[in-house]
Amino acid sequence: MIVVDTNIIVYLYIDGEHTQTAEQLLSVSSIWASPFLWKSEFRNVLVHYMRSGILTLEESLMIIQEADLLLDGHEYVVSSMRVMQLANSSRCSAYDCEFVALAQDLAVPLITTDKRILTEFPNTAKSVDSYLA
C-alpha cells in the first residue's frame, strides 16, 4: 500500500505526459490510499477539464467512477490536530499535510510530484521516479 496525492490520481485517469508513469506505479503497488480530501480535489480538476472543453460531463462521471473503485476501502479521515501540527512545522498547506499525515499514520510512503512536500517531508514523501527505482 502507498498513499498517493490527488495529482497522481489525476495522472492515472487524465491522459498526459505523466500517465504512463502513473500506470507503472499502479502495476508496482496496486493498493492506493488517500484521505477523503482527494475526491473534492479530483472533482475540481475534472470541472476544470470540462470547462476547458477537454472532457465532457459523461467522461468526467466515468472517470470519477473508476477512481472511486480504485480507492474504495482505502479512503481515510485524518486527525485535524495532526494535520495542523504538520502544517505548523512546514511550509505545506493543510491540504498537503492531510496526505502526509495519512502516510505517516499508515507507515507507508506518500507518492507525490509536489516539490514542496518532497522537500519538507523527505522521510515520508517519495517521488514517483524514486519509488519506482
N, C-alpha and C positions, 0 to 999 in steps of 0.2 A: 504494500500500500504506500502511496505517496499522496501528499497534499498538493493540489495544483491551484494556481490562481486563475482568475477569470480569463486573462489573456491566453493562457494555454488552452483552455476550453474553446475559446473563440478560434484559435489557430486550427484546432481539430475540425471544426464544423464550417468555417468560412474559408473557402479555397483561397490560398495566397502563398507567399514565399515561405511561410513557416509551417504550412500544413503537413508536408512530408515529415518534418522533424517531430511534430506532434503525433503523427501516426506511428512513428518509430517508438516514441515514448510510450504510447499505449500498448504496443506489442511487447515492450520490455516489462512494463508494470501496468497490468490491466485493471487494478483497483485504484480508482482516483477518488480522493476525498476532498471536501471543501466545506467552509462554513456556509450556512444558508444564504449569506450575502451574495454568493456567486450568481444566484438566479436573478436578482434585481440588476446587477451589473450586466449580466449577459443579455437580459431583455433590453436594456438601454442600448447596447451595441447593435442588437437586431433592429431596433427602431431607427437608429442612425442609418443603417444599411437600407432599410425600407424607404426612408425619406430621401435618400440619395439615389433611389431607383435601382439599386444593386440587387435587392431582394424584394419579393412580393410578400404580402401578408401570409399567403399559403405556404410559401417556402420557409418563412420565419417560424410559423407554427410547427412545421415538420422538424425543423432544426431544434427547436426548444424541446419537442417531444423526445427526440433522440438523445439530447443532452440529459434530460430528466432521467431517462432509462440508464444512462451510463453512471450517473451519480446516485441513483436510487439506493437508499440504505446507507449511504456514505456522506450524508449531509449532517452538519453538527452545529449546535449552539455553542458559542464560546463565551467565556466569562468576561463581563464588562470590566471588572476590576483588572483582569489580566491584560486585556486589550489596552486599557488606559495606562497601565504600568509600562507596557512595551512602547506605546506612543510617547510617553513622557521621557523615556530613556533613549529615544532615537529621533530621527528626522522624518520618520514614516507617518503616513496618515493612519487614523484609526481603522479605516477600511483595510489598508495593507496589513495592519497589525492583527486583524482577525485571522488572516491566513497564517501568519507567523505563530500566533497563539495556538491555533489548532495543530499545526505541525509539531510544536513543542509538546502539547498535551498528548498527542498520539505517538510521540518519539519517532517520527518519520520525517524525511526531508520535505521541504516546500520547494516545488519546482516552479520557477518563475523566470521571466525575462526582464523583470523590473530591476534596473541597476541600483537604485537606492536600497531596495530590500536586500539585494545581494551584498551590498557594501555594509549595511547596518547590521545584518544578521548572518554573517558568514558561516556560523556553526549550524544554522538551521536551513538557510536557503541555498539552493544549488541551481545553476543554470541548466537548461536542457542539455547543452553540449557536455558539460562536466558530468552530469548524471549518466548520460549515455556512454561516456568514455570508459 
